């Protein structure tokens, strides 16, 4: 099915050989009764460049909101040619690291539906040494959010690229993934449910970009992804230019100008990076203004052995107005500022 001139589903759920970078990025909020968890399971592959050989990256984290505790591990693995299935005639799969190795990720789909996925990841927290396992089943409930409204960057990311995959960035999100599964923290097992989000991004990728991003699942049925201009510097109470892709209830994606403003208090991470757990997003054309507030401040990924690996990935809450009406909902607060 062609959902835009550049994105076909389910074909583009599969890998894209020749893309300089590609990843599948599951994020969101999970619930076990009144207990709430934030999570991320991200599997990525990067082709060889002038600076680095080809490699795979697994980012897995769990935020236990009630315990105000964040568990995380970033693991780099050697690249393997079959790490992600590229043939739409085959069952969809993505595997980073061998099964049983801490930090490994396995993603598989129903042979009849690549958007009905099982995703598993386990790791040992880099600070506490606690073992974490996630085993989650996802099923998409609506059409995709097409970043930039088309799913492809308007301008080339790398003008020197020889193919479209080497020149442009391609990006869509599944914003209504109904999830069931289990989360294990040490010896405790939790049966969880939720409504979560998956990003699939591939193609050209700038190596040095800094950014801040806010994803929201609002209670009026609107889904949106707001991201700042590249290489911004976040300063408290100073708005920075941003853009937002909005997924409307009828399935249409639109693209608007916006601003993002870091609000106090900031949080300084163990890596020494200053992040802003609270961001104000304003979209003048849609009469929208809301804050995205992380549910706990400390939610940084960081592996000191991997340069510039520090990134803030925070489960959050959105509250404000959209088209002049009060709204709230689940949100995600992401910042890469190193």
Beta strands, then each sheet from edge to edge (+ up, - down):
strand 1: 21-32
strand 2: 35-46
strand 3: 55-64
strand 4: 69-78
strand 5: 93-96
strand 6: 105-110
strand 7: 113-124
strand 8: 131-140
strand 9: 145-146
strand 10: 169-185
strand 11: 188-203
strand 12: 211-218
strand 13: 223-228
strand 14: 239-247
strand 15: 253-268
strand 16: 274-283
strand 17: 288-294
strand 18: 300-301
strand 19: 311-322
strand 20: 325-336
sheet 1: 4+ 3- 2+ 1- 11+ 10- 8+ 7- 6+ 5-
sheet 2: 4+ 3- 2+ 1- 11+ 10- 9+
sheet 3: 18+ 19- 17+ 16- 15+ 14- 13+ 12- 20+
end
